[in-house]
Amino acid sequence: MQRHRSVRSGPEVPHDESDEQLVATLYREFGGPLLRNVRRLTGGDRQWAEDVVQETVFRAWRNAGKLNREPGLLWAWLMTVARRIVIDARRQRSARPQEVEPDRLDSVAVPDWSEPTLSAMVVSEALYSLSEEHREALVQTYLHDRTINEAAEVLGVPPGTVKSRVYYALRALQKTMKERG
């Protein structure tokens, strides 16, 4: 079996080994240094760096027949491929919208309007249980936010009558609300 060494002292990669042996040799001889260099390219992200190294060796295996097995050239090829994988991944990430973590969606507060809605329904029903005069006095003073004098003018009755109607309407409304719970 013939072995070539680069001018620099580097790992030896036999020419006549099988493709599977090539993968094992690449990991054994270049795995550590390749991972260290790729970690720098990935900003220290070990998992991403390991994925890049794995993809790089996979591409070497796919191109085993075309690879120059001289260690210096093989190292340069591996680093070039790894660098391109990292660059492509960065471009792809910048082209896609940011992914949202599923657990962050679980903690998003969704307003629950059931209580105010239910309360409004109960109050509305209670209002309709009042006489029309009492209901109108409450609607003018509370819902339309009018003074007693303004409500009296709108209703066409004296202010004392509006005061009296509001007083008795609130008592009747309170009694109805207690009955309904």
Phi, psi and chi 1 to 4 in degrees:
 res  aa     phi    psi   chi1   chi2   chi3   chi4
   1 MET       -  125.2 -167.4  157.9   65.1      -
   2 GLN   -90.1  135.1 -179.9 -176.2    7.3      -
   3 ARG  -121.7  141.0  -65.3 -177.6 -177.6 -100.7
   4 HIS  -114.1  144.2  -68.9  157.1      -      -
   5 ARG  -121.5  145.0  -69.3 -172.1   68.3   71.2
   6 SER   -76.8  174.0   66.7      -      -      -
   7 VAL   -63.0  -41.6  176.9      -      -      -
   8 ARG   -75.4  154.6  -30.9  179.7  -42.0 -164.1
   9 SER   -78.5  115.8   62.9      -      -      -
  10 GLY  -140.2  178.4      -      -      -      -
  11 PRO   -66.6  153.6   16.2  -20.7      -      -
  12 GLU   -99.2  134.6  -64.9 -178.4   14.0      -
  13 VAL  -124.5  114.3 -178.5      -      -      -
  14 PRO   -65.4  149.0   -3.1    7.4      -      -
  15 HIS   -77.6  -31.5  -86.5  -76.6      -      -
  16 ASP  -105.2   21.8   55.2   -5.4      -      -
  17 GLU   -81.6  159.6   65.9 -175.4  -20.9      -
  18 SER   -73.9  167.1   70.9      -      -      -
  19 ASP   -61.5  -39.5  -66.8  -14.3      -      -
  20 GLU   -65.5  -39.4  -69.4   78.4   19.4      -
  21 GLN   -65.9  -33.9  -72.6  174.6  -33.7      -
  22 LEU   -59.6  -46.5  172.0   66.9      -      -
  23 VAL   -60.4  -46.5  170.3      -      -      -
  24 ALA   -61.7  -41.1      -      -      -      -
  25 THR   -67.4  -41.6  -58.3      -      -      -
  26 LEU   -61.0  -45.1  -71.4  174.5      -      -
  27 TYR   -63.9  -43.5  -89.8  114.4      -      -
  28 ARG   -67.2  -45.6 -175.3  178.9   64.5 -110.9
  29 GLU   -86.8  -35.0  -59.5  -66.4  -25.7      -
  30 PHE  -115.7  -12.1  -65.0  103.2      -      -
  31 GLY   -54.6  -52.6      -      -      -      -
  32 GLY   -61.8  -54.4      -      -      -      -
  33 PRO   -62.7  -36.3  -20.0   27.5      -      -
  34 LEU   -65.7  -44.0 -173.4   59.4      -      -
  35 LEU   -62.1  -42.6 -178.6   61.2      -      -
  36 ARG   -60.7  -45.1  -80.2 -169.8  -62.1  -81.7
  37 ASN   -68.3  -39.8  -77.7  -62.7      -      -
  38 VAL   -69.9  -33.4  171.6      -      -      -
  39 ARG   -60.4  -36.2  -84.1 -172.1   78.2  176.7
  40 ARG   -66.1  -39.0  -80.4 -172.2  -73.1 -125.9
  41 LEU   -67.4  -30.9  -64.9  173.9      -      -
  42 THR   -93.9   10.6   60.1      -      -      -
  43 GLY    70.6   27.6      -      -      -      -
  44 GLY    88.9    4.7      -      -      -      -
  45 ASP   -78.0  100.2 -174.6  -26.2      -      -
  46 ARG   -62.8  -44.6 -177.3  172.0  179.2   84.9
  47 GLN   -62.4  -45.2 -175.7  176.7   -0.4      -
  48 TRP   -63.5  -42.5 -176.1   17.5      -      -
  49 ALA   -60.8  -43.2      -      -      -      -
  50 GLU   -62.4  -40.4  -72.1  172.5   -5.8      -
  51 ASP   -62.1  -41.0  -69.4  -14.8      -      -
  52 VAL   -65.4  -43.5  170.0      -      -      -
  53 VAL   -61.7  -44.4  168.4      -      -      -
  54 GLN   -61.0  -45.2 -175.5  176.4    4.2      -
  55 GLU   -64.7  -37.5  177.7   64.0   21.4      -
  56 THR   -63.0  -47.1  -57.9      -      -      -
  57 VAL   -66.5  -36.6  172.4      -      -      -
  58 PHE   -61.0  -43.0  173.9   73.0      -      -
  59 ARG   -66.4  -34.7  -70.0 -177.3 -173.5 -175.9
  60 ALA   -63.5  -42.3      -      -      -      -
  61 TRP   -63.0  -43.1  173.7   74.0      -      -
  62 ARG   -63.4  -31.6  -86.5 -164.3  -14.0 -139.5
  63 ASN  -105.6   23.4  -66.3  -66.4      -      -
  64 ALA   -54.7  -38.6      -      -      -      -
  65 GLY   -68.9  -24.3      -      -      -      -
  66 LYS   -97.9  -11.6  -57.7  176.6 -154.6  169.0
  67 LEU   -73.1  138.6  -73.8  178.3      -      -
  68 ASN   -81.6  120.7 -175.7  -30.9      -      -
  69 ARG   -82.9    2.5  -53.7  -71.1  171.7  101.1
  70 GLU   -66.4  124.9 -166.3  -86.4  -49.1      -
  71 PRO   -53.4  -42.4  -26.1   34.0      -      -
  72 GLY   -63.5  -42.7      -      -      -      -
  73 LEU   -71.8  -36.7  -65.4  175.3      -      -
  74 LEU   -64.9  -43.2 -170.8   53.7      -      -
  75 TRP   -60.4  -43.8  171.4 -108.3      -      -
  76 ALA   -63.3  -40.8      -      -      -      -
  77 TRP   -63.5  -46.0 -173.7   90.5      -      -
  78 LEU   -61.6  -44.3  -69.7  169.2      -      -
  79 MET   -66.1  -39.1  -82.2  -54.8  -61.2      -
  80 THR   -63.0  -46.3  -59.8      -      -      -
  81 VAL   -62.5  -46.1  169.6      -      -      -
  82 ALA   -60.3  -44.8      -      -      -      -
  83 ARG   -61.3  -42.3 -170.7  170.7   38.7 -100.9
  84 ARG   -66.1  -36.3  -72.8  180.0 -179.0  162.7
  85 ILE   -63.1  -44.0  -69.0  169.6      -      -
  86 VAL   -64.4  -45.3  170.6      -      -      -
  87 ILE   -61.7  -45.3  -70.3  168.4      -      -
  88 ASP   -60.8  -40.9  -71.0  -13.9      -      -
  89 ALA   -64.6  -40.8      -      -      -      -
  90 ARG   -65.2  -41.9  -77.5 -157.0  174.6  112.1
  91 ARG   -62.9  -42.3  -76.0 -179.6 -176.1  153.9
  92 GLN   -64.8  -41.6 -172.0  176.1   21.9      -
  93 ARG   -64.4  -37.6  -74.4  178.9 -176.2  171.0
  94 SER   -75.5  -20.9   67.7      -      -      -
  95 ALA   -85.1  -20.8      -      -      -      -
  96 ARG   -99.3  151.8  -70.4 -168.2  -33.6 -150.0
  97 PRO   -66.4  154.8    7.3   -9.2      -      -
  98 GLN   -62.0  132.8 -176.6   74.8   19.0      -
  99 GLU   -79.1  145.7  -66.0  178.7    7.3      -
 100 VAL  -102.5  132.2  177.4      -      -      -
 101 GLU   -69.2  134.0  -64.2  -64.8  -37.3      -
 102 PRO   -58.3  -37.5  -17.9   24.4      -      -
 103 ASP   -68.0  -25.2   55.9  -24.9      -      -
 104 ARG   -69.6  -32.0  -73.4  178.6   46.6 -157.7
 105 LEU   -68.6  -32.8  -69.7  177.0      -      -
 106 ASP   -66.7  -25.7  -66.5  -20.2      -      -
 107 SER   -97.0    4.5   65.3      -      -      -
 108 VAL   -72.9  125.2  172.3      -      -      -
 109 ALA   -77.6  127.7      -      -      -      -
 110 VAL  -109.4  121.7  177.4      -      -      -
 111 PRO   -61.3  136.9    1.3    0.0      -      -
 112 ASP  -104.3  106.0 -179.9   13.3      -      -
 113 TRP   -95.6   12.2  -64.1  104.5      -      -
 114 SER   -67.4  -41.2   60.4      -      -      -
 115 GLU   -63.0  -53.4  -81.6  -61.3  -43.4      -
 116 PRO   -61.5  -35.7  -18.2   25.5      -      -
 117 THR   -66.5  -45.1  -57.6      -      -      -
 118 LEU   -63.4  -42.8 -171.7   58.0      -      -
 119 SER   -61.1  -43.1  -64.5      -      -      -
 120 ALA   -62.7  -37.4      -      -      -      -
 121 MET   -66.7  -42.2  -70.8  170.7   61.4      -
 122 VAL   -64.9  -44.9  169.6      -      -      -
 123 VAL   -64.0  -40.8  169.3      -      -      -
 124 SER   -61.4  -44.1  178.0      -      -      -
 125 GLU   -63.4  -41.5  -78.4 -178.7   23.9      -
 126 ALA   -65.2  -37.9      -      -      -      -
 127 LEU   -61.2  -39.5  -84.3  172.8      -      -
 128 TYR   -74.3  -10.4  -79.3  101.2      -      -
 129 SER   -82.6  -12.2   70.4      -      -      -
 130 LEU   -81.3  163.4  -59.7  174.1      -      -
 131 SER   -68.2  160.2   69.2      -      -      -
 132 GLU   -62.1  -38.6 -173.7  175.5  -20.9      -
 133 GLU   -64.9  -44.6  -68.6   84.4   12.8      -
 134 HIS   -66.9  -43.0  -72.1  153.6      -      -
 135 ARG   -60.4  -46.0 -176.3  174.6   50.7 -111.1
 136 GLU   -63.1  -37.0  -89.8  -57.2  -52.1      -
 137 ALA   -64.4  -42.6      -      -      -      -
 138 LEU   -68.4  -42.5  -74.2  179.8      -      -
 139 VAL   -60.5  -45.2  166.4      -      -      -
 140 GLN   -67.2  -41.2  -69.2  -59.2  -41.1      -
 141 THR   -83.8  -40.2   54.6      -      -      -
 142 TYR   -95.0  -48.2  -76.7   94.4      -      -
 143 LEU   -79.3  -37.2  -62.4 -179.7      -      -
 144 HIS   -94.3   -0.4  -67.6  -67.1      -      -
 145 ASP    54.6   47.4 -161.8   27.2      -      -
 146 ARG  -101.6  152.3  -67.9 -166.7  169.6  115.9
 147 THR   -72.2  169.0   65.6      -      -      -
 148 ILE   -59.8  -42.0  -65.3  -67.5      -      -
 149 ASN   -65.9  -42.3  -71.1  -23.6      -      -
 150 GLU   -65.5  -42.8  -68.8  170.0  -21.0      -
 151 ALA   -63.4  -39.2      -      -      -      -
 152 ALA   -61.4  -41.4      -      -      -      -
 153 GLU   -64.3  -44.9 -167.8  174.8  -46.6      -
 154 VAL   -64.5  -41.7  169.9      -      -      -
 155 LEU   -81.3  -16.6  -64.9  172.9      -      -
 156 GLY    74.4   32.9      -      -      -      -
 157 VAL  -130.3  163.4  -65.2      -      -      -
 158 PRO   -67.5  152.8  -12.5   20.0      -      -
 159 PRO   -57.6  -35.9  -23.5   30.9      -      -
 160 GLY   -61.3  -36.3      -      -      -      -
 161 THR   -67.4  -40.2  -56.6      -      -      -
 162 VAL   -63.6  -43.5  172.9      -      -      -
 163 LYS   -59.6  -45.3  -85.4 -174.7 -178.3 -179.3
 164 SER   -63.7  -45.3  174.0      -      -      -
 165 ARG   -63.0  -41.7  -72.8  179.5 -177.3  173.6
 166 VAL   -63.4  -44.0  167.3      -      -      -
 167 TYR   -59.8  -51.4  173.1   79.2      -      -
 168 TYR   -70.9  -31.3  -72.6  108.9      -      -
 169 ALA   -66.3  -42.1      -      -      -      -
 170 LEU   -65.9  -39.2  -73.7  173.9      -      -
 171 ARG   -64.5  -42.7  -73.8 -176.5   68.3 -169.2
 172 ALA   -67.8  -38.8      -      -      -      -
 173 LEU   -65.3  -42.2 -168.1   59.6      -      -
 174 GLN   -62.7  -42.8 -174.1  178.4   22.0      -
 175 LYS   -62.8  -44.0 -179.5 -178.5  175.0 -168.3
 176 THR   -64.1  -41.0  -56.3      -      -      -
 177 MET   -66.8  -39.0  -63.8  -66.4  -76.9      -
 178 LYS   -63.3  -39.5  -81.5 -175.6 -177.8  177.8
 179 GLU   -65.3  -34.1  -71.0  172.5   -1.3      -
 180 ARG   -86.2  -10.2  -64.5 -178.3 -175.7 -160.0
 181 GLY    85.3      -      -      -      -      -
